[in-house]
Amino acid sequence: MPAGNKDLFEKRAEIIKAMANAARLMIVEELSRNEKTVGALTELVDLDISTVSRHLLILRHAGIVSCRKNGNKVLYRLRTPCVLKFFDCVEKVMNGDEELSDTCSSDSCGDCI
């Protein structure tokens, strides 16, 4: 495998790891609706401010969340709404939904999904 491909997979893994936490998933979903302060997110996930701040930092480093200052408040927003499509995919897997690819040419594909 060429080194460039490994770097790509490492970055993908970093982004997926950033979302691999129930509280962070709740934060991402909430930020898809509207900008929020750390305090508002703290109430949502029922964790202390330092823990929520740490979760937000992880999401920011992964490029999923961004923030802006508004007076003395810091507002967080979802920078990459496309991650919600990933949630849809996860829910299909959870529900056992099958969706075969149009490019699949094997008769046995349905057996391995």
C-alpha positions as CSV (number, residue, x, y, z in Angstrom):
1,M,0.0,0.0,0.0
2,P,1.5,3.4,-1.0
3,A,2.2,5.7,1.9
4,G,-0.3,8.3,0.6
5,N,-3.1,5.8,1.0
6,K,-2.1,5.0,4.6
7,D,-2.2,8.7,5.5
8,L,-5.8,8.9,4.0
9,F,-6.9,6.0,6.1
10,E,-5.3,7.4,9.2
11,K,-7.1,10.7,8.8
12,R,-10.4,8.8,8.2
13,A,-9.8,6.9,11.4
14,E,-9.1,10.1,13.3
15,I,-12.4,11.5,12.2
16,I,-14.3,8.4,13.0
17,K,-12.6,8.1,16.5
18,A,-13.7,11.7,17.2
19,M,-17.3,10.7,16.7
20,A,-17.0,7.4,18.6
21,N,-18.6,8.6,21.8
22,A,-22.3,8.9,22.6
23,A,-22.0,12.4,24.1
24,R,-20.1,13.6,21.1
25,L,-22.7,12.1,18.8
26,M,-25.4,13.9,20.8
27,I,-23.4,17.2,20.5
28,V,-23.0,16.8,16.7
29,E,-26.7,16.1,16.2
30,E,-27.7,19.1,18.4
31,L,-25.3,21.4,16.6
32,S,-26.8,20.3,13.3
33,R,-30.0,22.2,14.4
34,N,-28.4,25.4,15.7
35,E,-25.3,27.0,17.2
36,K,-24.9,26.4,20.9
37,T,-22.8,27.5,23.9
38,V,-20.8,25.0,26.0
39,G,-23.4,25.7,28.8
40,A,-26.3,24.7,26.6
41,L,-24.5,21.6,25.4
42,T,-23.7,20.7,29.0
43,E,-27.4,20.6,29.9
44,L,-28.1,18.5,26.8
45,V,-25.6,15.7,27.5
46,D,-25.7,16.0,31.4
47,L,-22.0,16.3,31.8
48,D,-19.8,19.0,33.5
49,I,-18.5,21.9,31.5
50,S,-14.9,20.7,31.4
51,T,-15.9,17.3,30.0
52,V,-18.1,18.9,27.3
53,S,-15.3,21.4,26.5
54,R,-12.9,18.4,26.0
55,H,-15.4,16.7,23.7
56,L,-15.8,19.9,21.7
57,L,-12.0,20.2,21.4
58,I,-11.8,16.7,20.0
59,L,-14.5,17.5,17.5
60,R,-12.8,20.7,16.5
61,H,-9.4,19.0,16.0
62,A,-11.1,16.5,13.7
63,G,-12.7,19.4,11.7
64,I,-16.3,18.5,12.5
65,V,-17.1,21.4,14.7
66,S,-16.0,25.1,14.6
67,C,-16.6,28.0,17.0
68,R,-16.9,31.8,16.9
69,K,-17.0,34.5,19.6
70,N,-20.2,36.5,20.0
71,G,-19.4,39.1,22.7
72,N,-18.4,37.1,25.8
73,K,-19.9,33.9,24.5
74,V,-18.4,31.2,22.4
75,L,-20.8,29.6,20.0
76,Y,-20.2,26.2,18.5
77,R,-21.6,25.0,15.2
78,L,-21.4,21.9,13.0
79,R,-18.8,22.6,10.4
80,T,-19.4,19.5,8.3
81,P,-23.2,18.7,8.1
82,C,-22.3,15.8,5.8
83,V,-21.5,13.7,8.8
84,L,-25.2,13.4,9.3
85,K,-25.3,11.2,6.2
86,F,-22.9,8.9,8.1
87,F,-25.5,8.7,10.9
88,D,-28.1,7.6,8.3
89,C,-25.8,4.9,7.2
90,V,-25.1,3.7,10.8
91,E,-28.9,3.6,11.4
92,K,-29.4,1.4,8.3
93,V,-26.8,-1.0,9.6
94,M,-28.5,-1.0,13.1
95,N,-31.9,-1.8,11.4
96,G,-30.4,-4.5,9.2
97,D,-31.4,-2.6,6.1
98,E,-29.9,-4.0,2.9
99,E,-29.1,-1.7,0.0
100,L,-27.1,-3.4,-2.7
101,S,-24.8,-1.3,-4.8
102,D,-25.7,-0.7,-8.5
103,T,-22.2,-1.7,-9.4
104,C,-22.3,-5.1,-7.7
105,S,-22.2,-7.9,-10.2
106,S,-22.0,-10.9,-8.0
107,D,-25.1,-13.0,-7.5
108,S,-24.0,-13.7,-3.9
109,C,-23.7,-10.1,-2.8
110,G,-27.0,-10.3,-0.9
111,D,-25.5,-13.1,1.2
112,C,-22.5,-11.1,2.4
113,I,-24.2,-7.8,3.3
